[in-house]
Amino acid sequence: MRFALVTSEALMDLDLYRSFTQRLRARLETDARVLGLVAVGSMAELGRTPDAWSDHDFFVITVPGEQESFRQDLGWLPDSEHIVLKVRETAHGLKVLYDDGHLLEFAIFDEAELHLAKVNDYRVLFDRARLEADLSHLRTKSAAEASSVDVERSFALFLSALLVGAGRTARGEVLSGSSFIKQHALGHLLRILTHGAPTESQTRLDNLDPFRRFEQEFPEQGRTLHHLLLLEPGLCARQLLSFAEEQLAHRMERYPARAVQVIRNQLESWAGPA
């Protein structure tokens, strides 16, 4: 049984999603080279049920020396004959696409390499190596790193990214400028805005990716930011700066008002006549 298009919007059947998980587990559990399988993200089904847009995210932990064979030969995956694309994303991980549009994102580690991973939600599907302690430590470490936001540094990086992006846009490098403004600068801003959020929001946000579920927890700010992202890059930069000042000037102990004014003057000078 494979994934199917069950409506005009290609909604995925939850039973089929879970069936894939079960078949993946069954295949790996019979392989003596595999020490464990860990579902991460929505695949772990901890507080979030996979939906129509969910992929399968997981770690496979092998005995030492077997990791690369699992990365090269994907015959261990269910329905591997229907794979249409595979790409090595990192030294340890791949993305795999099936001909029905289903995506897998996974990494292969041995026990000694597992400490390289970052994880928030996870569920151990089977374990021959007592991995739970290592994974619990990883989750605690990842959460601690995510919570240790240096607000002043992040705001300075936000301002710098706006300046670089607006400058490149004014020069005619619109694609590069847009990337700096709408990705780099916005990413720094989102880290600041989510820092110190209420505990209930922190549990629902993704502490590894500040873009994930932001608008679900902060709908008004999310709508405003979405509107700003639709603007041309130079105007987006100027409006993001105003938005950040409105949100943060009263919250930051050492708000760099002079630097903000310098950035504003520079962005406005590059905008040309109104």
C-alpha positions as CSV (number, residue, x, y, z in Angstrom):
1,M,0.0,0.0,0.0
2,R,1.4,3.4,-1.0
3,F,0.3,7.0,-0.7
4,A,-2.6,8.1,-2.8
5,L,-4.2,11.3,-3.9
6,V,-7.4,11.2,-1.9
7,T,-8.8,14.6,-2.7
8,S,-8.1,17.3,-5.3
9,E,-5.6,18.8,-2.8
10,A,-3.7,15.5,-2.6
11,L,-4.5,15.0,1.1
12,M,-2.6,12.2,2.5
13,D,-4.4,9.3,4.3
14,L,-3.1,9.0,7.9
15,D,-3.5,5.2,7.8
16,L,-1.2,5.1,4.8
17,Y,1.3,7.4,6.5
18,R,1.4,5.1,9.6
19,S,1.5,2.1,7.4
20,F,4.7,3.4,5.8
21,T,6.2,4.0,9.3
22,Q,5.3,0.4,10.3
23,R,6.8,-1.1,7.2
24,L,9.9,0.9,7.6
25,R,10.3,-0.3,11.1
26,A,9.6,-3.9,10.2
27,R,12.3,-3.9,7.4
28,L,14.9,-2.3,9.6
29,E,14.1,-4.4,12.7
30,T,15.0,-7.6,10.8
31,D,18.4,-6.2,9.8
32,A,21.2,-7.1,12.3
33,R,23.2,-4.1,11.2
34,V,20.6,-1.7,12.5
35,L,20.6,-0.8,16.2
36,G,17.7,1.6,16.3
37,L,15.1,3.7,14.4
38,V,14.0,7.1,15.8
39,A,11.1,9.0,14.4
40,V,11.5,12.8,14.7
41,G,9.3,15.8,14.1
42,S,5.7,15.1,13.2
43,M,6.6,11.4,12.5
44,A,7.0,11.0,16.2
45,E,3.4,12.0,16.7
46,L,4.0,13.7,20.0
47,G,1.4,16.4,20.3
48,R,1.1,16.7,16.5
49,T,-0.6,14.3,14.1
50,P,0.9,14.0,10.6
51,D,-1.2,15.9,8.1
52,A,-1.5,16.2,4.3
53,W,1.8,18.0,4.1
54,S,3.9,15.8,6.4
55,D,7.0,14.0,5.3
56,H,8.8,11.2,7.1
57,D,11.7,12.3,9.2
58,F,13.8,9.8,11.0
59,F,17.3,8.6,12.2
60,V,18.6,5.2,11.6
61,I,21.4,4.1,13.9
62,T,23.7,1.3,12.6
63,V,26.6,-0.7,13.8
64,P,29.9,1.1,13.1
65,G,31.1,0.9,9.4
66,E,27.6,0.3,7.9
67,Q,26.3,3.9,7.7
68,E,27.5,4.6,4.2
69,S,26.1,1.4,2.7
70,F,22.6,2.5,3.9
71,R,23.1,5.9,2.3
72,Q,24.2,4.5,-1.0
73,D,21.9,1.5,-1.4
74,L,18.3,2.5,-0.6
75,G,16.8,-1.0,-1.1
76,W,16.0,-1.1,2.6
77,L,13.3,1.6,2.2
78,P,9.7,0.5,1.5
79,D,8.7,0.8,-2.2
80,S,12.2,1.7,-3.1
81,E,11.5,0.9,-6.8
82,H,9.3,4.0,-6.8
83,I,12.0,6.4,-5.7
84,V,12.5,9.1,-8.4
85,L,15.0,11.4,-6.6
86,K,17.6,11.1,-3.9
87,V,20.0,13.8,-2.8
88,R,22.7,13.8,-0.2
89,E,21.8,16.8,2.0
90,T,24.5,16.5,4.6
91,A,27.4,14.2,5.4
92,H,24.9,11.9,7.2
93,G,21.5,12.7,5.7
94,L,19.5,12.4,2.6
95,K,16.3,13.6,1.1
96,V,14.3,11.0,-1.0
97,L,11.3,11.6,-3.2
98,Y,8.8,9.0,-4.3
99,D,6.8,9.1,-7.5
100,D,3.6,9.8,-5.6
101,G,5.1,13.0,-4.2
102,H,6.0,11.6,-0.7
103,L,9.2,12.9,0.8
104,L,11.6,11.3,3.3
105,E,14.3,13.2,5.2
106,F,16.6,11.0,7.2
107,A,20.1,10.6,8.6
108,I,22.2,7.5,9.2
109,F,24.4,7.5,12.2
110,D,26.4,5.0,14.3
111,E,26.3,5.4,18.1
112,A,29.4,7.6,18.1
113,E,28.0,10.0,15.5
114,L,24.6,10.4,17.1
115,H,25.8,13.4,19.2
116,L,26.1,15.4,16.0
117,A,22.3,15.5,15.6
118,K,19.9,18.1,16.8
119,V,16.4,17.0,17.9
120,N,13.3,18.2,19.7
121,D,10.3,15.8,19.3
122,Y,11.4,12.2,18.9
123,R,10.1,8.7,19.5
124,V,12.2,5.6,19.6
125,L,10.5,3.0,17.4
126,F,13.0,0.2,18.3
127,D,16.2,0.2,20.2
128,R,19.0,-2.4,20.5
129,A,21.5,0.0,21.9
130,R,19.8,1.8,24.8
131,L,19.7,5.0,22.8
132,E,17.1,6.8,25.0
133,A,19.7,8.4,27.3
134,D,21.7,9.8,24.4
135,L,18.6,11.1,22.7
136,S,17.3,12.7,25.9
137,H,20.6,14.5,26.3
138,L,20.5,15.6,22.6
139,R,17.0,17.1,23.1
140,T,18.1,18.9,26.3
141,K,21.2,20.2,24.6
142,S,19.3,21.4,21.5
143,A,16.7,23.1,23.7
144,A,19.4,24.8,25.7
145,E,21.2,26.1,22.6
146,A,17.9,27.4,21.2
147,S,17.0,29.2,24.4
148,S,20.4,30.9,24.8
149,V,19.6,33.7,22.4
150,D,21.8,36.7,22.6
151,V,19.2,39.3,21.8
152,E,21.6,42.2,21.3
153,R,23.8,40.2,19.0
154,S,20.8,38.8,17.1
155,F,19.4,42.4,16.6
156,A,22.8,43.6,15.4
157,L,22.8,40.8,12.9
158,F,19.3,41.6,11.9
159,L,20.3,45.3,11.2
160,S,23.4,44.2,9.3
161,A,21.5,41.8,7.1
162,L,18.9,44.5,6.3
163,L,21.7,46.8,5.3
164,V,23.5,44.3,3.1
165,G,20.2,43.2,1.5
166,A,19.0,46.7,0.7
167,G,22.4,47.6,-0.7
168,R,22.5,44.7,-3.0
169,T,18.9,45.4,-4.1
170,A,19.8,49.0,-4.9
171,R,22.8,47.8,-6.9
172,G,20.5,45.6,-8.9
173,E,21.3,42.2,-7.2
174,V,17.7,41.8,-6.3
175,L,17.7,38.0,-5.8
176,S,20.7,38.2,-3.4
177,G,19.3,41.3,-1.7
178,S,15.9,39.6,-1.2
179,S,17.5,36.6,0.3
180,F,19.4,38.7,2.9
181,I,16.2,40.7,3.8
182,K,13.5,38.0,3.7
183,Q,15.5,35.1,5.1
184,H,18.6,36.1,7.0
185,A,17.3,39.3,8.6
186,L,13.9,37.8,9.2
187,G,15.4,34.7,10.8
188,H,17.3,36.8,13.3
189,L,14.2,38.9,14.1
190,L,12.1,35.8,14.6
191,R,14.6,34.3,17.1
192,I,14.3,37.5,19.1
193,L,10.5,37.6,18.9
194,T,10.1,34.0,20.1
195,H,12.8,34.4,22.8
196,G,11.0,34.6,26.2
197,A,7.7,33.6,24.8
198,P,5.2,32.0,27.2
199,T,6.0,28.4,28.1
200,E,2.9,27.1,26.3
201,S,4.0,28.8,23.1
202,Q,7.6,27.5,23.5
203,T,6.3,23.9,23.6
204,R,4.4,24.4,20.3
205,L,7.1,26.4,18.4
206,D,10.0,24.6,16.7
207,N,13.1,25.5,18.7
208,L,15.3,24.4,15.7
209,D,13.6,26.6,13.2
210,P,12.2,30.0,14.2
211,F,10.1,30.2,11.0
212,R,8.1,27.1,11.9
213,R,4.6,27.6,13.4
214,F,5.3,31.3,14.3
215,E,2.1,32.6,12.8
216,Q,0.1,29.9,14.7
217,E,1.4,31.2,18.0
218,F,1.5,34.9,17.1
219,P,-1.2,35.4,14.5
220,E,-1.2,39.2,14.4
221,Q,2.5,39.5,14.0
222,G,2.5,36.6,11.6
223,R,0.0,38.3,9.3
224,T,2.0,41.5,9.4
225,L,5.2,39.8,8.5
226,H,3.6,37.8,5.7
227,H,2.3,41.1,4.2
228,L,5.8,42.6,4.4
229,L,7.4,39.6,2.7
230,L,5.2,40.3,-0.4
231,L,6.7,43.8,-0.8
232,E,9.6,44.5,-3.1
233,P,12.9,43.9,-1.2
234,G,13.9,47.5,-0.5
235,L,10.5,48.5,0.8
236,C,10.4,45.2,2.8
237,A,13.6,46.1,4.5
238,R,12.4,49.5,5.5
239,Q,9.1,48.2,6.8
240,L,10.8,45.3,8.7
241,L,13.0,47.9,10.4
242,S,9.9,49.8,11.5
243,F,8.2,46.6,12.6
244,A,11.2,45.6,14.6
245,E,11.4,49.0,16.3
246,E,7.7,48.8,17.2
247,Q,8.1,45.4,18.7
248,L,11.5,45.7,20.4
249,A,12.4,49.2,21.3
250,H,10.5,48.9,24.6
251,R,11.7,45.4,25.3
252,M,15.4,45.6,24.8
253,E,17.5,46.9,27.8
254,R,20.1,48.4,25.4
255,Y,18.2,49.2,22.3
256,P,20.7,50.6,19.8
257,A,18.6,53.6,18.8
258,R,21.5,55.4,17.1
259,A,22.4,52.4,15.0
260,V,18.8,52.0,14.0
261,Q,18.6,55.6,12.8
262,V,21.7,55.2,10.8
263,I,20.3,52.1,9.1
264,R,17.0,53.8,8.5
265,N,18.7,56.8,6.9
266,Q,20.8,54.6,4.6
267,L,17.8,52.5,3.5
268,E,15.8,55.6,2.8
269,S,18.7,57.1,0.8
270,W,18.9,54.0,-1.4
271,A,15.1,54.1,-2.0
272,G,15.4,57.2,-4.1
273,P,12.7,59.9,-4.4
274,A,9.3,59.0,-3.0
